[in-house]
Amino acid sequence: MAPSLCCSSQFLFAVYFLAAFAAVSNAGKVAVYWGQGENNGDGSLADTCSSGLYNFVNIGFLNVFGGDRTPGLNLAAHCNPAGGTCTSLSTEISSCQQSGVKVLLSLGGAAGQYSLSSADDASNVADYLWNNFLGGSSTSRPFGDAVLDGIDFDIEMGGGDHYYELAMALSSRCNGACLLTAAPQCRYPDEHLDEAIKTGVFSHVWVQFYNNEQAQCQYSGGDANNLLNAWARWTGGVPAPTDVFMGLPAAPSAATNGGYIDADTLLSQVLPTVKGAANYGGVMLWDRWRDTTAGYGTKLNGNV
């Protein structure tokens, strides 16, 4: 018997709804790093968020911590942490959050003085981060009253000891109220963050598929095979519910050791495969400074 028009319409609507839901559920987001622009070429934090291009902004970097060091921020020329002028970012952070953009503080980076000497050291750093940037309290919060959405681990130097303990300590203090993310190198497993990532406490892992020329895990010479093989290792290796972002340079100058993919090639030749991973999260860009002139994020907008 032929179905009635009503039932046929309902069936077609259900099919359409499920297809639309599947497309949306696998839609990616975009993360970007802000704070290291030469001559403040990355613009203000508020402008970065209001651009509508990013879902996450990582403020980089807290690049001095651990080993009884006094924690220290380096935000290029944006503000002077020692002089207390970074409190001016408080209203900008709030503006970002009101527009739906998550703002995190990134630990580490490619330069600085940081390491963890013990589990107690990791616990002390977790206390500092909780009280000075997250939901705790301190009389010397570098960003004033702003409460960040989370902490990003961009550990690129020193050993990998005790970042597991730092991740667990932060997760315990946050108790679900903040995000933890990580930015490992594309060589799998990452030499600094492997143990920490395997805890499963990270919401997002944005892997740096660039500046790793010797690791053979990035796009090179028009060939995406190494990149896609590395992507498969990462998406198959992180524990649920962590999702994985493809971290890329926003311009060739952002990756002196390679890995740059022009946006058109990314969208047409790489993302169709990448997005097939069930734990695909989106794309991370290094960094806002280059993106302001390259317009990479604009090309990705709505397409990841």
C-alpha positions, 0 to 999 in steps of 0.5 A, a space after each residue: 500500500 502506498 504511504 499517505 502524503 502525511 507519512 511520506 512528508 514526515 519520513 522525508 523530513 526525518 531523513 533531511 533532519 538526520 542528514 543535517 544533524 550528521 553534517 552539523 555534528 561533524 562540523 569543525 571548529 577553529 582555534 588560534 594562538 594570540 599574543 606573540 605578534 611582532 609589533 602587536 601585529 595580531 591586533 587586540 584580543 577583543 578584535 580577534 574574538 569579534 572577527 567571527 573566525 575563531 571558536 577558541 583563542 589561546 593566549 600565549 604564553 606563560 613560559 616561566 613556571 615550575 622548579 621554584 621559578 616565579 611564574 612569568 607571562 610573555 605577551 610580546 608588546 601587548 602588556 607588561 606583566 611585571 608592571 601589572 598592565 596585563 589586567 587591562 585584558 580583563 574586559 577584552 577576555 569578558 568580551 570574547 566570552 560574551 560572544 561565545 569564544 573560549 579563551 585559554 592560557 597557553 603554557 610553554 611555547 618554543 622559548 622560556 624557562 619551564 619544567 616540572 621537577 616533581 608531583 608536588 611541583 606540578 601541584 603547586 603550579 596547578 594551584 597557581 593557575 587555578 588561583 590566578 587565572 581560573 576559578 580560584 582567588 588571588 590578590 595578584 591575578 595577572 588578567 584582573 577579575 577575568 576567569 579564563 575558560 581553561 589551560 592549554 599545554 604547548 610544551 615544546 622543551 625540556 622533559 615530559 616529566 610530571 605533566 601527567 600530574 599537572 593535568 590531573 591536578 588541574 582537572 581535579 581543581 576544575 571539576 568540569 568547570 574549565 577546559 584542558 587542551 594540548 598542542 603536541 608535535 605531530 611525531 607520535 607519540 609526543 615526547 612531552 605530553 604523551 602520558 598527559 594526553 593518555 589521561 583523557 582529561 583533555 577536551 581538545 588536542 590540536 596537533 602541530 602538523 608543521 615545523 617538524 620537517 625531520 619527523 615526516 608527519 606534515 605536508 611537504 612538496 604537494 604530498 599529503 601522504 605523511 600528513 594523513 598517515 600521521 593524522 590517522 595515528 593521532 585520531 586512532 591514539 587519543 582516548 575518548 572523549 578527546 577530539 583532534 584538531 589539525 594544527 597548521 600555519 596560517 602563512 609560510 612564514 609561520 612554519 620555517 621548517 615546513 608544513 604550510 598548506 594553502 587553504 584551497 588545497 587544504 579544503 579540497 584535498 586534505 579536509 575531506 579525508 580528515 573530517 572522516 575521523 569520528 573524533 575530528 575537532 577542527 583546525 588550529 592556526 598558528 597564529 593570529 599575527 600571520 592570519 591578519 594578513 594572510 586571511 587563512 581563517 577567512 577562507 576556512 570560515 564555515 568550511 571546516 
